[in-house]
Amino acid sequence: MSYPYQFRLKIIKLVTEQDYGIREMAKLHKISHAIVIFG
């Protein structure tokens, strides 16, 4: 199964963006959690 280069690039971009989004959400969640604890 060999994908065209363009297609593979698109998938990689999608995955990295998704991963980045999840990490950002986790960061925000941690911050809000800290605010609740220390607030």
Buried (B, 14 or more C-beta within 10 A) or exposed (E): EEEEEEEEEEEEEEEEEEEEEEEEEEEEEEEEEEEEEEE
